[in-house]
Amino acid sequence: MAETLLKSTTRHVRLFTARVENGDLVADPSQLTLDLDPDNEFVWTDHTIEIIQQRFRELVKSHDGQALNDYNLRRIGTELEGCIRELLQAGKLSYNPDCRVLNYSMGLPRTPELL
């Protein structure tokens, strides 16, 4: 019987119980794969990506021994969304002006004149 691929999708985070092989997702219940900001809504630096990846590793470790189910995947995804919001509000992350649709999904940019 084929393995079932579980996924959790938020606006900026997609999680899969899979591994990537030759550019394709292959179901793997022992591994989580993170797809960050698939619509390129933000401008990422190596540092901000590392912050999200580190938080992802911490969340996965904190769920060690628990079932990889929809509920736990949603919890991890929601926590990562919160981390993205914190980076944006702290000015460490910015919206991508070249994004396909610029909708300010996490609120208007914080600029000195708006604070």
C-alpha positions in Angstrom: 0.0 0.0 0.0 1.3 3.5 -0.9 2.2 5.9 1.9 -0.2 8.8 2.4 1.2 12.3 1.9 0.0 14.6 4.6 0.2 18.4 4.1 -0.6 21.6 5.9 -0.9 24.8 4.0 -1.0 28.3 5.3 -0.6 31.5 3.3 3.3 31.4 3.5 4.1 27.9 4.8 3.5 24.5 3.3 4.5 21.4 5.2 4.6 17.9 3.7 5.2 14.5 5.2 7.6 13.8 2.3 11.1 14.1 1.0 12.2 15.7 -2.3 13.6 13.4 -4.9 14.6 14.8 -8.3 12.3 17.7 -7.8 9.3 15.6 -6.8 7.7 15.0 -3.4 7.8 11.4 -2.3 5.6 10.4 0.7 7.8 9.7 3.7 6.0 9.6 7.1 9.3 10.0 8.9 10.3 13.3 7.4 8.8 16.8 7.1 9.6 19.1 4.2 9.1 22.9 4.4 8.1 25.0 1.4 8.5 28.6 2.6 6.7 31.5 0.9 5.8 29.7 -2.3 4.3 32.9 -3.8 7.4 35.0 -3.1 5.4 37.6 -1.2 8.5 38.6 0.9 12.1 39.5 0.2 14.2 37.0 2.1 17.8 37.2 3.2 19.9 34.2 4.2 19.6 35.3 7.8 15.7 35.5 7.8 15.5 32.1 6.1 17.9 30.6 8.7 15.6 32.1 11.5 12.6 30.3 10.0 14.5 27.1 9.4 15.8 27.1 13.0 12.3 27.7 14.3 11.1 24.8 12.1 13.7 22.5 13.5 12.8 23.5 17.1 9.1 22.9 16.4 9.8 19.5 14.8 12.0 18.5 17.8 9.3 19.6 20.3 6.8 17.3 18.6 9.2 14.4 18.6 7.4 11.2 19.5 4.0 12.7 18.7 1.9 11.5 15.7 2.5 13.3 12.4 -1.1 14.2 11.9 -3.0 17.1 10.4 -3.5 18.8 13.7 0.2 18.8 14.6 1.2 19.9 11.1 -1.2 22.8 11.4 0.2 23.8 14.7 3.7 23.9 13.3 2.6 25.8 10.3 0.7 28.3 12.4 3.8 28.8 14.7 5.9 29.5 11.6 3.4 32.0 10.3 3.7 33.8 13.7 7.5 33.9 13.3 7.2 35.4 9.8 4.8 38.1 11.2 7.3 38.9 14.0 10.1 39.3 11.4 8.0 41.5 9.3 6.9 43.7 12.3 10.5 43.9 13.4 11.6 45.2 10.0 13.8 42.2 9.3 11.5 41.0 6.5 9.9 43.1 3.8 7.2 42.7 1.2 8.4 41.9 -2.3 7.3 44.7 -4.6 7.7 42.4 -7.6 5.3 39.8 -6.2 2.5 38.7 -8.5 -0.2 40.2 -6.2 0.9 42.7 -3.5 -1.9 42.3 -0.9 -0.1 43.0 2.3 -1.5 39.8 3.8 0.2 40.4 7.2 -0.7 44.1 7.4 0.6 47.3 5.9 4.4 47.8 6.0 5.6 49.5 9.1 7.3 52.8 8.3 8.4 55.6 10.6 5.6 57.9 9.4 3.0 55.2 10.1 4.2 54.4 13.6 
